[in-house]
Amino acid sequence: MKKGSQLTLVSATICALALLASGCGSGSDTKGAQQSSSSQSGNNTVVSIRGCEPAQPLIPSNTVESCGGSIADAINSKLVRFDDHGKAHNDLASEIKADDDMTQYKVTLADGRKFSDGTPITAKSFTKAWSWAANVNNGQLGSSFFANIKGYDDVQKEGAPADAQLSGLKVVDDKTFTVDLSSPSSTFPIQVGYTSFAPLPDSFYKDTKAYGENPVSSGPYKFDSWQHNTMVKLSKNTSYKGDVKIQNGGIDYKIYTDIGSAYADVQAGNLDAIDTIPTSAQKTFMTDSLVKGYNKPGSVLQMFTIPTTMEHFGQDQEGHLRRQAISMALDRKMLIDKVLGGLGVQPTDFTAPTIPGYSKNLKGSDNLKYDAKKAKDAWAKADAISQWPADKSFQLVYNADGGAKDFYDGMANSIKNTLGINAVATPVPTFSEFRGNVNKRAYKDAAFRSAWSPDYPSPESYLLSNFASSAADGNGSNDGDYKNPKFDDLLKQAAKAKNTDEANKLFQQAEEILLQDMPAVPLYYSNNKGASAKNVQGLVMRWDGHANLAELSKKK
């Protein structure tokens, strides 16, 4: 991890200042009403929802993908939680208070909160968990989220003791701890709402591998069982004393490798809800009399990543030209209209229209528009530097269980027809296998599917997590291992900005670098879409694109 690329947040849109003064203390449900202990609310009917096999064991700091992320979020409370609109509310914290220059935070915990094993949630439950997650010996994919806490570089050094703790974390007493940051952060109270910041019980450290298969809960749901590739079962956590109001008795994640099969099961009443729609139903699901459809704008950015190791696509002049050519060779409007049924929006940047700081007018955004002539010209200029071999294919790898086949086949045809090269869409059977290969850097000479559901409502969640040097080399979600010091420096400047407008301008400057370097190619902003059986109520997608599990219920 390079110094100077620390993780800080800049988003004044979700109650950061109020949190500093405990103004968001008690929280609310999605309708804004104040709630007391919620585990007794709603009925006891279990609701089933389409799931996919998590790529990793369910350890909070290592669950950074969507299949495991929704489960991990349901069973883990954090210091703060986000409602459906991205507004933050204190949860395990009763107060998060900054010093004058916002380099130290004092965290006071809420009274009486416990893990599902009955042990109390204390200050040590956080400081020890965060230090473990940040320690290089544990190889956590979410380790970079702790990069702005003092001592991070020390626990990331090769040879660091396995039990080394972050020096910036100090326990005052069971209910209080302090956090010293390496650089100022006015929005640290938002960062801690991400799943990697969840507390862990003492039992975790006795056998971390076993814990990942059978985790203890601190959130509104309790983990019951995981039958791999078949089912994950959650039930109400009776130890939970927070403010999330649960309308059901539990959640069954039924694991599907084919979204079409899941949708058919919703139609037949064999599955209660699905949080995505197969390509085959995208033109009809909102009028399908067998289901209740859901379709609203979302914050997910769909992309594909071109790794820096890919021959002829390095971060040099030739590579930049080829990356831009590939992007301009994609007829996104045609693909969105014909394959997605219009359920997506053409991209203009690397964030999403629902995020403060989004822009339609960035320098270089033309590289995201279909332009056959410019694409051919850019490819020819790259060939003048180093000729593309006639027998070489441009591969687009994707997971077959995510409903992306038609779109990726369409992209391969668009590239082939525009540039006159052999472009091939290559499926991998399951998301778990696909992500495992990505994490192992198995696709050194192929582009591969990527997407981002933001961890917090700020451009920084997209840019830092996916493209910062600190998140490369297995330390985060920069799976193409892109590194640009100028880009990193702009993120650092944005983190120190005095206000949101100033920060967003710096984020936009950073995006203009991405539009030239094109470490990943934005494809479209996804709509949040899903469907439920006719007897199911409350299918609502949160700001991050996941279904709000607590709202789901069905008639007995």
C-alpha positions in Angstrom: 0.0 0.0 0.0 1.5 3.3 -1.0 1.4 6.2 1.4 -0.8 9.1 0.4 -3.7 6.9 -1.0 -5.6 6.6 2.2 -9.3 5.9 2.3 -11.5 8.8 3.3 -15.0 9.8 2.4 -16.5 13.0 1.0 -20.3 13.0 1.0 -22.2 15.7 2.8 -25.5 14.3 1.4 -26.3 11.7 4.0 -26.3 13.4 7.4 -22.5 13.5 8.1 -22.6 16.6 10.2 -25.7 15.5 12.0 -24.0 12.3 12.9 -21.1 14.1 14.4 -23.5 15.7 16.8 -25.6 12.5 17.2 -28.4 14.1 15.3 -29.2 10.8 13.4 -29.1 8.8 16.6 -32.1 6.7 16.8 -32.7 5.8 13.2 -35.9 5.1 11.4 -37.5 2.5 9.1 -37.8 3.2 5.3 -40.9 5.3 5.9 -39.2 7.5 8.5 -41.2 6.4 11.5 -39.3 6.0 14.8 -38.9 2.3 15.8 -38.1 0.5 18.9 -36.8 -3.0 19.1 -37.8 -4.6 15.8 -37.2 -8.3 16.2 -40.8 -8.8 17.4 -42.3 -6.8 14.5 -44.2 -8.3 11.6 -45.2 -11.9 11.1 -43.2 -15.0 11.4 -43.6 -16.2 7.8 -40.2 -17.0 6.1 -39.8 -15.3 2.7 -37.6 -16.9 0.0 -35.5 -14.8 -2.3 -33.3 -15.6 -5.2 -29.6 -15.9 -4.2 -26.3 -16.9 -5.7 -23.5 -18.8 -4.2 -21.2 -16.4 -2.2 -17.7 -16.3 -3.6 -16.1 -16.2 -0.1 -16.9 -17.4 3.4 -19.1 -14.9 5.3 -16.4 -12.9 7.0 -17.5 -9.2 6.8 -14.1 -7.8 5.7 -13.8 -10.4 2.9 -17.3 -10.3 1.5 -17.0 -7.6 -1.1 -19.2 -9.1 -3.8 -23.0 -9.0 -4.3 -23.8 -12.7 -3.8 -22.4 -12.7 -0.3 -22.8 -9.0 0.4 -26.6 -8.9 0.9 -26.3 -11.8 3.4 -23.4 -10.3 5.3 -25.2 -7.0 5.5 -28.4 -8.6 6.9 -26.5 -10.4 9.7 -24.0 -7.7 10.6 -24.9 -4.4 12.3 -22.3 -1.6 12.1 -21.8 1.7 13.9 -24.3 3.3 11.5 -26.8 1.9 9.0 -28.2 3.4 5.8 -31.9 3.5 5.0 -33.3 2.9 1.5 -32.3 6.4 0.3 -28.7 6.3 1.6 -29.4 8.4 4.7 -27.3 7.4 7.7 -28.6 6.6 11.1 -26.6 5.6 14.2 -27.0 1.9 15.0 -24.4 0.3 17.2 -23.1 3.8 17.9 -24.9 6.3 20.1 -22.4 9.0 19.1 -19.5 9.5 16.7 -17.7 12.7 17.6 -14.8 14.4 15.8 -12.1 16.6 17.2 -11.6 20.1 15.6 -9.5 19.0 12.6 -11.4 15.7 12.2 -8.3 13.5 12.5 -9.6 11.8 15.6 -13.0 10.4 16.3 -14.5 9.3 19.7 -17.0 6.5 19.3 -19.5 5.8 22.0 -21.5 2.6 21.7 -25.3 2.2 22.3 -26.3 0.4 25.5 -27.2 -3.2 25.7 -26.3 -4.5 22.3 -25.3 -8.1 22.0 -24.2 -10.7 19.4 -26.5 -13.6 18.7 -24.3 -15.9 20.9 -25.3 -13.7 23.8 -21.9 -12.0 24.3 -21.8 -8.2 24.6 -20.7 -5.9 21.7 -17.9 -3.8 23.2 -15.3 -1.4 22.0 -12.9 -4.2 21.6 -15.3 -6.0 19.3 -14.5 -3.2 16.8 -10.9 -2.4 17.4 -9.8 -6.0 17.3 -12.0 -6.8 14.2 -10.7 -3.8 12.3 -7.1 -4.6 13.1 -7.6 -8.2 12.0 -9.2 -7.1 8.7 -6.4 -4.6 8.0 -3.6 -7.1 8.8 -1.7 -8.3 5.7 -1.5 -11.8 7.1 -5.2 -12.3 6.8 -5.5 -11.3 3.1 -8.8 -9.6 3.4 -10.3 -8.2 0.2 -11.8 -5.3 2.2 -8.5 -4.4 3.9 -8.1 -1.1 2.0 -11.2 0.3 3.7 -9.0 0.8 6.8 -6.2 2.5 5.0 -6.8 5.9 6.6 -6.5 4.6 10.1 -3.1 5.2 11.7 -0.9 2.2 11.7 -2.4 0.7 8.5 0.9 0.8 6.6 2.6 -1.0 9.5 0.2 -3.9 9.6 0.4 -4.1 5.8 4.1 -4.7 5.7 5.5 -8.1 4.9 6.5 -9.7 8.1 4.1 -7.8 10.3 3.0 -9.9 13.3 -0.2 -11.8 12.8 -1.7 -10.2 15.9 -0.5 -6.7 15.1 -3.2 -4.0 15.9 -3.8 -0.7 14.3 -2.0 1.9 16.3 -4.8 4.4 15.6 -7.4 2.5 17.6 -7.5 2.9 21.3 -10.1 1.3 23.7 -11.1 3.8 26.4 -13.6 1.5 28.1 -16.2 -1.2 27.1 -18.4 1.4 25.5 -15.9 3.9 24.1 -12.9 3.8 21.7 -11.0 6.4 19.7 -9.9 6.4 16.1 -6.9 8.4 14.9 -6.7 9.0 11.2 -3.7 9.6 9.0 -5.5 12.4 7.2 -8.6 14.5 7.9 -12.0 13.0 7.1 -15.2 14.9 7.6 -17.3 11.9 6.7 -15.6 9.0 8.6 -19.0 8.4 10.3 -20.4 7.3 6.9 -17.5 5.0 6.0 -18.2 2.9 9.1 -21.6 1.9 7.7 -19.9 -0.4 5.2 -20.0 -4.2 6.0 -16.2 -4.5 6.5 -16.5 -2.3 9.6 -18.8 -4.8 11.4 -17.7 -5.9 14.9 -16.7 -9.5 15.6 -17.2 -11.6 18.7 -14.3 -13.3 20.5 -15.3 -16.7 19.1 -14.3 -15.5 15.6 -10.6 -15.7 16.4 -10.7 -19.2 17.7 -11.4 -20.6 14.2 -11.9 -18.0 11.5 -12.4 -20.6 8.8 -15.3 -22.2 10.7 -16.7 -18.8 11.5 -17.0 -18.0 7.8 -19.2 -21.0 7.3 -21.3 -20.4 10.4 -21.1 -16.7 11.5 -22.4 -15.1 14.7 -24.8 -12.3 14.0 -25.0 -8.7 15.3 -27.7 -7.5 12.8 -31.5 -7.9 12.6 -31.1 -11.4 11.1 -29.4 -14.5 12.5 -27.4 -16.9 10.4 -28.9 -20.4 10.5 -27.3 -22.6 7.9 -25.5 -22.7 4.5 -26.0 -25.6 2.2 -23.5 -24.7 -0.5 -24.9 -24.1 -3.9 -28.4 -24.7 -2.6 -29.6 -22.5 0.3 -28.6 -20.0 2.9 -31.1 -19.7 5.7 -31.5 -16.6 8.0 -34.0 -16.1 10.8 -34.9 -13.2 13.1 -32.1 -12.4 15.5 -33.9 -12.2 18.9 -30.8 -10.6 20.4 -31.1 -7.6 18.1 -32.2 -4.4 19.8 -31.8 -2.0 17.0 -34.3 0.0 15.0 -34.8 -2.0 11.8 -38.4 -3.2 11.7 -38.6 -6.8 10.3 -41.9 -7.8 8.6 -41.0 -11.5 8.2 -39.8 -14.5 10.2 -36.7 -15.0 8.2 -35.1 -15.2 4.7 -34.3 -18.3 2.6 -31.7 -17.5 0.0 -32.4 -20.1 -2.7 -29.3 -20.3 -4.8 -29.8 -20.4 -8.6 -27.2 -20.6 -11.3 -29.8 -19.5 -13.9 -31.9 -16.4 -13.4 -34.5 -17.5 -15.9 -35.2 -20.5 -13.7 -35.6 -18.2 -10.6 -38.0 -16.0 -12.5 -40.0 -19.0 -13.6 -40.2 -20.1 -10.0 -41.6 -16.6 -9.0 -44.2 -16.9 -11.7 -45.2 -20.4 -10.4 -45.2 -19.3 -6.7 -42.2 -21.5 -5.8 -40.0 -18.5 -5.0 -41.2 -15.3 -3.3 -38.9 -12.7 -4.7 -36.1 -12.0 -7.2 -33.9 -9.0 -7.2 -32.9 -9.1 -10.9 -34.7 -10.0 -14.1 -33.5 -12.4 -16.8 -33.0 -11.0 -20.3 -35.9 -13.0 -21.6 -38.4 -11.3 -19.3 -37.1 -7.7 -19.3 -39.6 -6.5 -21.9 -42.6 -8.1 -20.2 -42.0 -8.4 -16.4 -43.8 -5.1 -15.6 -46.9 -6.3 -17.3 -46.7 -10.0 -16.4 -49.9 -10.9 -14.6 -48.1 -13.7 -12.7 -45.8 -11.4 -10.8 -45.5 -8.0 -9.2 -42.7 -6.1 -11.0 -40.3 -3.5 -9.6 -38.4 -1.1 -11.8 -36.7 2.1 -10.6 -33.5 4.0 -11.3 -30.5 2.6 -9.5 -26.8 3.3 -8.6 -25.1 0.2 -10.1 -22.6 0.8 -12.8 -22.0 -2.2 -15.2 -18.5 -2.4 -16.8 -15.9 -4.7 -18.0 -12.3 -4.5 -16.9 -9.3 -4.7 -19.2 -6.4 -5.8 -17.0 -3.1 -3.9 -17.3 -1.4 -7.3 -18.0 -3.3 -7.7 -21.3 -1.0 -7.7 -24.2 -1.4 -4.6 -26.4 -3.6 -3.0 -23.7 -1.1 -1.7 -21.3 -1.2 1.7 -19.7 0.7 3.4 -22.6 -0.2 5.2 -25.8 -1.1 2.0 -27.7 -3.1 0.6 -24.8 -5.1 3.8 -24.3 -5.9 4.0 -28.0 -7.1 0.4 -28.1 -9.2 0.7 -24.9 -10.9 3.8 -26.3 -11.4 2.1 -29.6 -13.1 -0.9 -27.9 -15.4 1.5 -26.0 -16.4 3.5 -29.0 -17.0 0.3 -30.9 -19.9 -0.6 -28.6 -23.4 0.3 -29.7 -24.7 0.7 -26.2 -28.0 2.2 -27.1 -28.8 -0.7 -29.4 -27.8 -3.3 -26.7 -29.7 -1.5 -24.0 -32.9 -1.2 -26.1 -32.8 -4.6 -27.7 -31.2 -6.8 -25.0 -32.2 -5.0 -21.8 -35.6 -3.7 -23.0 -34.5 -0.2 -22.2 -33.9 -1.0 -18.6 -30.6 0.8 -18.3 -29.1 4.2 -19.1 -26.1 4.9 -21.3 -23.1 6.0 -19.2 -21.4 9.4 -19.2 -19.0 8.8 -16.3 -17.8 6.2 -13.8 -20.5 6.8 -11.1 -24.3 6.8 -11.6 -27.0 9.5 -12.1 -28.3 8.9 -8.5 -25.0 9.9 -6.9 -24.1 13.5 -6.0 -21.2 14.6 -8.2 -22.4 12.7 -11.3 -21.8 14.5 -14.5 -22.8 14.3 -18.2 -20.2 16.7 -19.4 -16.8 15.4 -18.5 -13.9 15.8 -20.9 -13.4 12.5 -22.7 -17.0 11.3 -22.2 -17.3 11.0 -26.0 -15.2 7.9 -25.6 -18.3 6.3 -24.1 -20.4 7.0 -27.2 -20.7 4.6 -30.2 -18.7 6.1 -33.1 -17.5 3.5 -35.6 -15.2 5.9 -37.5 -13.4 7.2 -34.4 -13.1 3.6 -33.1 -11.5 2.5 -36.3 -9.2 5.5 -36.4 -8.0 4.9 -32.8 -7.4 1.2 -33.5 -5.4 2.1 -36.7 -3.3 4.5 -34.7 -2.6 1.7 -32.1 -1.7 -0.7 -35.0 0.8 1.9 -36.2 2.6 1.6 -32.8 2.3 -2.2 -32.6 0.4 -4.4 -34.9 -2.5 -6.4 -33.5 -1.9 -10.1 -34.5 -4.4 -11.2 -37.1 -5.0 -14.5 -35.3 -5.5 -12.9 -31.9 -9.0 -12.8 -30.2 -10.3 -10.1 -27.9 -12.0 -12.1 -25.1 -14.8 -10.9 -22.9 -15.2 -13.2 -20.0 -18.4 -13.2 -17.9 -20.3 -15.5 -15.4 -23.1 -17.4 -17.1 -25.4 -17.5 -14.1 -25.9 -13.7 -14.1 -28.1 -13.3 -17.1 -25.4 -11.5 -19.1 -25.1 -13.9 -22.1 -27.1 -11.9 -24.6 -25.4 -8.6 -23.7 -21.9 -10.0 -23.9 -22.6 -11.8 -27.2 -24.0 -8.5 -28.5 -20.9 -6.6 -27.4 -18.6 -9.2 -29.1 -20.6 -8.8 -32.3 -20.5 -5.0 -32.1 -16.7 -5.0 -31.6 -16.2 -7.5 -34.4 -18.3 -5.6 -36.9 -16.8 -2.2 -36.1 -13.1 -3.1 -35.8 -12.9 -6.2 -37.9 -11.2 -8.2 -35.2 -12.3 -11.5 -33.7 -14.1 -10.7 -30.5 -15.4 -13.6 -28.4 -17.7 -13.7 -25.4 -16.5 -16.4 -23.0 -18.8 -17.7 -20.3 -17.8 -19.2 -16.9 -20.5 -21.3 -15.3 -20.9 -19.7 -11.9 -20.3 -16.3 -10.3 -18.3 -18.0 -7.5 -15.9 -19.6 -10.0 -15.7 -16.4 -12.0 -14.8 -14.2 -9.0 -12.4 -16.8 -7.8 -10.5 -16.6 -11.1 -10.6 -12.8 -11.0 -9.1 -12.8 -7.5 -6.4 -15.2 -8.6 -5.7 -13.0 -11.6 -6.4 -15.9 -14.0 -7.6 -13.5 -16.7 -4.3 -11.9 -17.6 -5.0 -11.7 -21.3 -8.7 -11.2 -21.4 -11.3 -8.6 -20.5 -13.8 -9.6 -17.8 -17.2 -8.5 -16.5 -17.2 -6.1 -13.6 -19.8 -4.0 -11.9 -20.1 -1.7 -8.9 -22.8 -1.2 -6.3 -21.5 1.7 -4.2 -20.7 1.2 -0.6 -21.7 4.7 0.3 -23.4 7.5 -1.8 -20.4 9.3 -3.1 -18.2 9.3 -6.3 -15.4 8.2 -4.0 -17.0 4.7 -3.5 -16.8 4.1 -7.2 -13.4 5.7 -7.9 -11.3 4.7 -4.9 -12.6 1.1 -4.6 -12.2 0.3 -8.3 -9.3 2.3 -9.5 -7.0 3.6 -6.7 -3.5 2.1 -6.5 -4.3 1.2 -2.9 -7.1 -1.1 -4.0 -4.9 -3.0 -6.6 -2.8 -6.2 -6.2 -5.6 -8.0 -4.2 -6.0 -5.3 -1.6 -9.5 -4.2 -2.9 -11.7 -4.2 -5.9 -9.1 -2.8 -8.4 -9.1 -6.1 -10.2 -7.3 -4.8 -13.3 -4.4 -3.5 -11.1 -4.6 -0.1 -12.6 -2.3 2.5 -11.1 -2.0 6.2 -11.9 -0.3 8.5 -9.4 -2.1 11.6 -10.8 -5.5 9.9 -10.3 -4.5 8.8 -6.8 -3.4 12.4 -5.9 -6.8 13.9 -7.1 -8.6 11.4 -4.8 -6.4 12.5 -1.9 -7.2 16.1 -2.6 -10.9 15.4 -2.8 -10.7 13.7 0.6 -9.3 16.9 2.2 -11.8 19.2 0.4 -13.7 21.7 2.6 -17.1 21.0 1.0 -18.9 18.6 -1.2 -18.9 20.8 -4.3 -15.1 21.2 -4.1 -14.7 17.5 -3.6 -16.9 16.6 -6.5 -15.0 18.9 -8.9 -11.8 17.0 -8.0 -13.6 13.6 -8.4 -14.7 14.8 -11.8 -11.1 15.7 -12.7 -10.1 12.2 -11.6 -12.8 10.7 -13.8 -11.4 12.6 -16.8 -8.2 10.7 -16.3 -10.1 7.4 -16.3 -11.9 8.4 -19.5 -8.5 8.6 -21.2 -6.8 5.6 -19.5 -10.1 3.5 -19.6 -9.0 0.9 -17.0 -12.5 -0.4 -17.3 -15.2 0.3 -19.9 -18.5 1.6 -18.6 -21.5 -0.1 -20.3 -24.6 1.2 -18.6 -26.2 2.3 -15.4 -28.5 -0.5 -14.2 -32.1 0.1 -13.2 -33.1 -1.6 -9.9 -35.5 -4.3 -11.0 -37.1 -7.3 -9.6 -40.3 -9.2 -9.1 -42.3 -10.9 -6.4 -45.0 -13.5 -6.2 -48.6 -12.1 -6.2 -49.0 -12.8 -2.4 -45.8 -11.0 -1.4 -45.6 -7.5 -0.2 -42.8 -5.0 0.3 -40.3 -5.7 -2.4 -38.2 -2.5 -2.3 -34.7 -1.9 -3.5 -32.3 0.0 -1.4 -30.0 2.8 -2.6 -27.3 0.2 -3.2 -29.5 -2.1 -5.4 -30.1 -4.8 -2.8 -33.6 -5.8 -1.8 -34.6 -4.4 1.6 -35.2 -7.8 3.3 -36.9 -6.4 6.3 -39.8 -5.1 4.3 -40.6 -8.4 2.6 -43.7 -10.2 3.8 -46.3 -12.5 2.5 -49.8 -13.5 3.3 -50.1 -16.5 5.6 
